[in-house]
């Protein structure tokens, strides 16, 4: 009959009979389930591993900073950035490293970002306090820093460092000298307090004491680049050129080693090896200006002017290449005309080139400045003859003379010393505000210092309405 299956053919299944699942369908479903599970597991594992990796890298960067190896800290933070694995702690560490490497204008932005990522307000506040102290605004945060030290803050060494730096910047050397022994005792392996004391002793012209402290710092940490650099510079200053050269060569192990190479070149010049010095200096010229500035920040001695060009001029002069030397000296003086030694060396080269009239004019100018600087000796005698009196005006005048005509660093020291004796002495604030503003035009990090002294001037003007002493800069201690 039509519609019946042929004889022997299997009967069709009933409509309600269960159909066994197709093995190929089960296989596809199982594979999809495994794939989805594997993706979810990989994402979860990735997030877990990434969090651990970021924590480990953050710890490595923090440990490098605590042992004063800032280049290693840079490398760890750079690795985190490449992996795009940063978190709030990473941003905080970047803020701290920027402060320690004197990139002060970057710090507030980092801390703002840290807070946006859920960072601790207490930790951010503490870092702002350290920034304020290191920027020279110690007076406004001194009480809070003192309380943190009394509470045995985990950042005690950082607080001591910022406290001392702020005290030295404002000329409060006596305050710094009360903190450093506590810093040394509490963190006996930290090279930084020895280095800080060495810099103070250097300014006090106690070279032997400064060298002893630098020896101790390097014993604590043979890779403490600021101490190696400073010891090389001081040894060269007392005629121990071979020892100075060894320290400079050791410091060239820095990754950003422009500062150490420059110091090495200076030592070679002093040893009568100008050709070798010139070769090193030409290496530095090929580095980007930002890298050169960064290197000097790492050794805590930011250079001003054009130090590489200055040394190249001296090397060419020593090699008998007077015309080339004059070209280098012209570049230096166009950037900063108040470099007395450069003017003198340029005059000698002009004389060698037969340009006698120009040489005579330059030598007369140098002699006139030297006559002006002789005023410093008389002012220093007045200060020494009256040890119980502040003599703020005399200290300020010495700072002004150095700042304008000879050694800007020594000028800063004397102006800060004047402010240490009278914090509201307007002429010293004005000189420093103007000086830092000139530097900030080419190096923005100095804008914070310029602003600090402008703010101090503004506060003095407000106070002058009630106290004429602040406006005129007179003090009872000067009478």
C-alpha positions as CSV (number, residue, x, y, z in Angstrom):
1,X,0.0,0.0,0.0
2,X,1.1,3.4,-0.7
3,X,2.8,5.1,2.2
4,X,4.0,1.8,3.8
5,X,7.6,1.2,4.2
6,X,9.1,-1.6,2.2
7,X,9.3,-5.0,3.8
8,X,12.3,-5.3,6.0
9,X,12.8,-1.5,6.4
10,X,13.0,-0.2,10.0
11,X,9.8,1.3,11.3
12,X,9.7,5.1,11.7
13,X,9.9,6.3,15.3
14,X,6.7,7.3,17.0
15,X,6.1,11.0,17.3
16,X,6.5,11.1,21.1
17,X,9.6,8.8,21.2
18,X,12.8,10.5,22.7
19,X,15.5,11.4,20.2
20,X,19.1,10.8,21.4
21,X,21.3,14.0,21.3
22,X,23.6,14.4,18.3
23,X,27.2,13.8,19.5
24,X,28.5,16.6,17.3
25,X,26.1,19.1,18.9
26,X,27.3,18.0,22.4
27,X,30.9,18.4,21.3
28,X,30.3,21.9,20.0
29,X,28.5,23.0,23.2
30,X,31.2,21.5,25.4
31,X,33.9,23.3,23.3
32,X,32.1,26.6,23.6
33,X,31.6,26.2,27.4
34,X,35.3,25.4,27.7
35,X,36.3,28.4,25.7
36,X,34.0,30.8,27.7
37,X,35.3,29.3,30.9
38,X,38.9,29.7,29.8
39,X,38.4,33.3,28.8
40,X,36.8,34.2,32.1
41,X,39.5,32.3,34.0
42,X,42.2,34.1,32.0
43,X,40.7,37.5,32.6
44,X,40.4,36.8,36.3
45,X,43.9,35.3,36.5
46,X,45.2,38.3,34.5
47,X,43.7,40.8,36.8
48,X,45.0,38.9,39.8
49,X,48.5,38.5,38.4
50,X,48.5,42.1,37.2
51,X,47.6,43.3,40.7
52,X,50.4,41.2,42.3
53,X,52.9,42.4,39.6
54,X,52.0,46.0,40.2
55,X,52.3,45.6,43.9
56,X,55.7,43.9,43.5
57,X,56.9,46.6,41.1
58,X,55.7,49.4,43.4
59,X,57.5,47.8,46.3
60,X,60.7,47.6,44.3
61,X,60.4,51.3,43.4
62,X,59.8,52.3,47.0
63,X,62.7,50.2,48.2
64,X,65.0,51.8,45.6
65,X,63.9,55.3,46.8
66,X,64.5,54.4,50.4
67,X,68.1,53.5,49.7
68,X,68.5,56.7,47.7
69,X,68.9,54.8,44.3
70,X,66.6,57.1,42.3
71,X,67.7,55.8,38.9
72,X,66.6,52.3,39.9
73,X,63.3,53.7,41.1
74,X,62.9,55.5,37.8
75,X,63.5,52.1,36.0
76,X,60.8,50.3,38.1
77,X,58.2,53.0,37.5
78,X,59.1,53.0,33.8
79,X,58.4,49.3,33.7
80,X,55.0,49.8,35.3
81,X,54.2,52.4,32.7
82,X,55.2,50.1,29.9
83,X,53.0,47.4,31.2
84,X,50.2,49.9,31.8
85,X,49.8,48.3,35.2
86,X,49.9,51.4,37.4
87,X,47.6,52.2,40.3
88,X,47.2,54.9,42.9
89,X,50.3,53.8,44.7
90,X,52.3,54.1,41.5
91,X,51.2,57.6,41.0
92,X,52.1,58.5,44.6
93,X,55.6,57.0,44.1
94,X,56.0,59.1,41.0
95,X,55.1,62.2,43.0
96,X,57.7,61.4,45.6
97,X,60.4,60.7,43.0
98,X,59.6,64.0,41.3
99,X,60.1,65.8,44.6
100,X,63.3,64.0,45.3
101,X,64.7,64.7,41.8
102,X,63.8,68.4,42.2
103,X,61.0,68.3,39.6
104,X,58.9,70.2,42.1
105,X,56.2,71.7,39.7
106,X,55.2,68.1,38.7
107,X,54.4,67.0,42.3
108,X,51.0,68.7,42.8
109,X,49.6,67.2,39.5
110,X,50.7,63.7,40.6
111,X,49.1,64.1,44.0
112,X,45.9,65.3,42.4
113,X,45.8,62.2,40.2
114,X,46.6,60.0,43.2
115,X,43.6,61.4,45.0
116,X,41.4,60.8,41.9
117,X,42.4,57.2,41.9
118,X,41.3,56.8,45.5
119,X,44.5,57.5,47.3
120,X,44.7,58.3,51.0
121,X,44.1,62.0,51.9
122,X,46.4,61.6,54.9
123,X,49.3,60.3,52.7
124,X,48.7,63.0,50.1
125,X,48.6,65.7,52.8
126,X,51.9,64.5,54.3
127,X,53.6,64.6,50.8
128,X,52.3,68.2,50.3
129,X,53.9,69.1,53.7
130,X,57.2,67.7,52.5
131,X,56.9,69.6,49.2
132,X,56.2,72.8,51.1
133,X,59.2,72.3,53.3
134,X,61.5,71.4,50.4
135,X,60.3,74.5,48.4
136,X,61.5,76.7,51.2
137,X,58.1,77.3,52.9
138,X,59.1,75.6,56.1
139,X,57.7,78.1,58.5
140,X,54.1,77.4,57.3
141,X,54.4,73.6,57.9
142,X,57.0,73.4,60.6
143,X,54.6,72.6,63.4
144,X,52.9,69.8,61.5
145,X,56.2,68.2,60.5
146,X,57.4,68.4,64.1
147,X,54.2,66.6,65.2
148,X,54.7,63.9,62.6
149,X,58.2,63.3,63.8
150,X,57.0,63.0,67.4
151,X,54.4,60.4,66.2
152,X,57.2,58.2,64.7
153,X,55.8,58.5,61.2
154,X,56.8,55.7,58.8
155,X,58.1,58.5,56.6
156,X,60.4,59.8,59.4
157,X,63.6,59.8,57.2
158,X,61.7,61.7,54.5
159,X,60.4,64.2,57.0
160,X,63.9,64.8,58.4
161,X,65.3,65.3,54.9
162,X,62.6,67.8,53.8
163,X,62.9,69.5,57.2
164,X,66.7,70.0,56.9
165,X,66.4,71.0,53.2
166,X,63.8,73.6,54.1
167,X,65.8,74.9,57.0
168,X,69.0,75.3,54.9
169,X,67.0,77.0,52.1
170,X,65.7,79.6,54.5
171,X,69.1,80.1,56.2
172,X,68.1,78.4,59.4
173,X,71.3,76.4,59.6
174,X,71.1,76.1,63.4
175,X,67.7,74.4,63.1
176,X,69.1,71.9,60.5
177,X,72.0,71.1,62.8
178,X,69.6,70.1,65.6
179,X,67.7,67.7,63.3
180,X,70.6,65.9,61.6
181,X,72.0,64.1,64.7
182,X,68.5,62.7,65.4
183,X,68.2,61.7,61.7
184,X,71.6,59.9,61.9
185,X,70.8,58.1,65.0
186,X,67.3,56.9,63.9
187,X,68.5,55.8,60.4
188,X,72.1,54.9,60.9
189,X,72.6,53.4,57.4
190,X,71.1,56.3,55.5
191,X,73.8,58.3,53.7
192,X,71.6,61.4,53.3
193,X,72.1,63.0,56.7
194,X,75.9,62.7,56.3
195,X,75.6,64.3,52.9
196,X,73.3,67.1,54.2
197,X,75.8,67.9,57.0
198,X,78.7,67.9,54.6
199,X,77.0,70.5,52.4
200,X,76.4,72.7,55.5
201,X,80.0,72.3,56.6
202,X,81.2,73.2,53.1
203,X,79.2,76.5,53.1
204,X,80.8,77.1,56.5
205,X,84.2,76.6,54.8
206,X,85.0,73.6,56.9
207,X,86.3,71.4,54.1
208,X,87.9,68.8,56.3
209,X,84.7,68.2,58.2
210,X,82.7,68.1,55.0
211,X,85.0,65.5,53.5
212,X,84.7,63.4,56.6
213,X,80.9,63.4,56.4
214,X,81.1,62.5,52.7
215,X,83.4,59.6,53.5
216,X,80.8,58.3,55.9
217,X,77.9,58.7,53.4
218,X,79.9,56.8,50.8
219,X,80.7,54.1,53.3
220,X,77.0,53.7,53.9
221,X,76.2,53.6,50.2
222,X,79.0,53.4,47.6
223,X,76.5,54.3,44.9
224,X,75.3,57.5,46.6
225,X,76.0,59.7,43.6
226,X,75.6,63.1,45.3
227,X,78.3,62.2,47.8
228,X,80.7,60.9,45.2
229,X,80.2,64.0,43.1
230,X,80.6,66.4,46.0
231,X,83.6,64.7,47.3
232,X,85.3,64.8,43.9
233,X,84.6,68.5,43.7
234,X,85.9,69.2,47.2
235,X,89.0,67.1,46.7
236,X,89.8,69.0,43.5
237,X,89.4,72.3,45.4
238,X,92.1,71.3,47.9
239,X,94.5,70.0,45.2
240,X,93.9,66.3,45.6
241,X,93.3,65.9,41.8
242,X,94.0,62.2,41.4
243,X,91.6,61.3,44.2
244,X,89.0,63.7,42.8
245,X,89.4,62.1,39.4
246,X,88.8,58.6,40.9
247,X,85.5,59.7,42.5
248,X,84.3,61.4,39.3
249,X,85.1,58.3,37.3
250,X,83.2,56.2,39.9
251,X,80.2,58.5,39.6
252,X,80.1,58.0,35.8
253,X,78.4,54.7,36.5
254,X,75.2,56.7,36.7
255,X,72.9,56.1,33.8
256,X,72.3,59.8,33.5
257,X,76.0,60.6,33.9
258,X,76.4,64.1,32.3
259,X,77.2,65.7,35.6
260,X,79.8,63.1,36.5
261,X,81.4,63.4,33.0
262,X,81.6,67.2,33.5
263,X,83.3,66.8,36.8
264,X,85.7,64.2,35.3
265,X,86.6,66.7,32.6
266,X,87.3,69.4,35.2
267,X,89.6,67.0,37.0
268,X,91.4,66.2,33.7
269,X,91.8,69.9,33.1
270,X,93.3,70.4,36.5
271,X,95.8,67.5,35.7
272,X,96.9,69.2,32.5
273,X,95.0,66.8,30.2
274,X,92.8,69.2,28.2
275,X,92.5,67.0,25.1
276,X,91.0,64.2,27.1
277,X,88.7,66.7,28.9
278,X,87.5,68.1,25.5
279,X,86.7,64.6,24.3
280,X,84.5,64.0,27.3
281,X,82.8,67.4,27.1
282,X,81.9,66.8,23.4
283,X,80.1,63.6,24.5
284,X,78.0,65.7,26.9
285,X,77.1,68.2,24.2
286,X,75.4,65.4,22.2
287,X,73.0,64.7,25.1
288,X,69.6,66.5,25.2
289,X,69.5,69.5,27.5
290,X,66.8,67.9,29.6
291,X,69.0,64.8,30.2
292,X,71.9,67.1,31.3
293,X,69.6,69.0,33.7
294,X,68.3,65.7,35.1
295,X,71.8,64.4,35.7
296,X,72.7,67.5,37.8
297,X,69.4,67.1,39.7
298,X,70.4,63.5,40.6
299,X,73.6,64.7,42.2
300,X,71.7,67.5,44.0
301,X,73.7,70.3,42.4
302,X,71.7,71.9,39.6
303,X,74.0,73.8,37.3
304,X,73.2,77.3,36.1
305,X,74.5,78.9,32.9
306,X,76.4,76.8,30.4
307,X,78.9,74.8,32.3
308,X,79.8,72.4,29.5
309,X,80.5,75.3,27.1
310,X,82.6,77.0,29.8
311,X,84.8,74.0,30.2
312,X,85.1,73.5,26.5
313,X,86.3,77.1,26.2
314,X,88.9,76.4,28.9
315,X,90.0,73.2,27.2
316,X,90.4,74.9,23.8
317,X,92.3,77.8,25.4
318,X,94.7,75.3,27.1
319,X,95.2,73.6,23.7
320,X,96.1,76.9,22.1
321,X,92.9,77.2,20.1
322,X,92.2,80.8,21.2
323,X,89.6,81.6,18.4
324,X,87.5,78.5,19.2
325,X,87.8,79.2,22.9
326,X,86.5,82.8,22.4
327,X,83.5,81.3,20.5
328,X,82.6,79.1,23.5
329,X,83.1,82.0,26.0
330,X,80.9,84.2,23.9
331,X,78.1,81.7,24.2
332,X,78.5,81.5,27.9
333,X,78.5,85.2,28.4
334,X,75.5,85.8,26.2
335,X,73.6,83.5,28.5
336,X,75.1,84.9,31.7
337,X,77.3,88.0,31.5
338,X,78.2,88.0,35.2
339,X,80.8,85.2,35.0
340,X,84.0,86.9,36.1
341,X,86.4,84.0,35.4
342,X,85.0,83.5,31.9
343,X,85.4,87.2,31.1
344,X,89.0,87.0,32.3
345,X,89.8,83.9,30.3
346,X,88.2,85.4,27.2
347,X,90.3,88.6,27.6
348,X,93.5,86.5,27.6
349,X,92.4,84.7,24.4
350,X,91.6,88.0,22.7
351,X,95.1,89.1,23.5
352,X,96.5,86.0,21.9
353,X,94.5,86.7,18.8
354,X,95.9,90.2,18.6
355,X,92.7,91.9,19.5
356,X,94.4,94.1,22.1
357,X,91.8,96.8,22.3
358,X,89.0,94.4,23.1
359,X,91.2,92.5,25.5
360,X,92.1,95.7,27.3
361,X,88.4,96.7,27.6
362,X,87.5,93.3,29.0
363,X,90.4,93.2,31.5
364,X,89.4,96.7,32.7
365,X,85.9,95.5,33.3
366,X,87.1,92.5,35.2
367,X,89.3,94.7,37.3
368,X,86.4,97.0,38.1
369,X,84.3,94.1,39.3
370,X,87.1,92.8,41.4
371,X,87.4,96.2,43.0
372,X,83.7,96.1,43.7
373,X,84.0,92.7,45.3
374,X,86.6,93.9,47.7
375,X,83.7,95.4,49.6
376,X,82.9,91.9,50.7
377,X,86.0,91.7,52.8
378,X,85.1,94.8,54.7
379,X,81.5,93.7,55.2
380,X,82.8,90.3,56.5
381,X,85.1,92.1,58.9
382,X,82.1,94.1,60.3
383,X,80.1,90.8,60.8
384,X,83.0,89.1,62.5
385,X,83.8,92.0,64.7
386,X,80.2,92.1,66.0
387,X,79.4,88.4,66.6
388,X,76.5,89.2,68.9
389,X,74.7,91.3,66.3
390,X,72.7,90.1,63.4
391,X,74.1,92.7,60.9
392,X,71.4,91.7,58.4
393,X,72.1,94.6,56.0
394,X,75.8,93.6,55.7
395,X,74.9,89.9,55.1
396,X,72.4,90.9,52.5
397,X,74.9,93.2,50.7
398,X,77.5,90.4,50.6
399,X,74.8,88.1,49.0
400,X,73.9,90.8,46.5
401,X,77.5,91.3,45.5
402,X,78.1,87.6,45.0
403,X,74.8,87.2,43.2
404,X,75.5,90.0,40.8
405,X,79.2,89.7,40.0
406,X,80.7,86.4,41.0
407,X,79.3,83.2,42.6
408,X,75.5,83.0,42.5
409,X,75.4,80.0,44.9
410,X,77.4,81.9,47.5
411,X,75.1,84.8,47.0
412,X,72.1,82.6,47.7
413,X,73.7,81.3,50.9
414,X,74.4,84.8,52.2
415,X,70.9,86.1,51.4
416,X,69.3,83.1,53.1
417,X,71.6,83.7,56.0
418,X,70.3,87.3,56.2
419,X,66.7,85.9,56.3
420,X,67.7,83.4,59.0
421,X,68.6,86.4,61.2
422,X,65.5,88.4,60.1
423,X,62.8,86.4,58.2
424,X,60.9,89.6,57.2
425,X,63.9,91.4,55.7
426,X,62.4,92.7,52.4
427,X,65.6,93.5,50.4
428,X,66.8,89.9,50.7
429,X,63.4,88.5,49.6
430,X,63.4,91.0,46.7
431,X,66.9,89.9,45.5
432,X,66.0,86.2,45.7
433,X,62.6,86.7,44.0
434,X,64.2,88.5,41.1
435,X,67.0,86.0,40.8
436,X,64.8,82.9,40.8
437,X,62.4,84.6,38.4
438,X,65.3,85.0,35.9
439,X,66.2,81.4,36.3
440,X,62.6,80.3,36.0
441,X,62.4,81.8,32.5
442,X,64.6,78.9,31.3
443,X,64.1,76.4,34.1
444,X,60.5,76.3,35.3
445,X,61.3,74.4,38.5
446,X,62.6,77.7,40.0
447,X,59.2,79.4,39.7
448,X,58.2,77.9,43.1
449,X,61.1,79.6,44.8
450,X,60.4,82.9,43.0
451,X,56.7,82.7,44.1
452,X,57.7,82.0,47.7
453,X,59.8,85.1,48.0
454,X,57.1,87.2,46.2
455,X,54.6,85.9,48.7
456,X,56.9,86.8,51.6
457,X,57.2,90.3,50.1
458,X,53.4,90.7,49.9
459,X,53.0,89.6,53.5
460,X,55.7,92.1,54.6
461,X,53.9,94.9,52.7
462,X,50.7,94.0,54.6
463,X,52.5,94.0,57.9
464,X,54.2,97.3,57.1
465,X,50.9,99.1,57.6
466,X,51.2,98.2,61.3
467,X,55.0,97.9,61.6
468,X,57.3,100.2,59.5
469,X,60.2,98.0,60.4
470,X,59.2,95.3,57.9
471,X,58.8,97.8,55.1
472,X,62.2,99.4,55.5
473,X,64.1,96.3,56.4
474,X,65.5,97.9,59.6
475,X,65.8,95.8,62.7
476,X,66.7,96.4,66.3
477,X,69.6,94.0,65.9
478,X,71.3,96.2,63.4
479,X,71.3,99.3,65.6
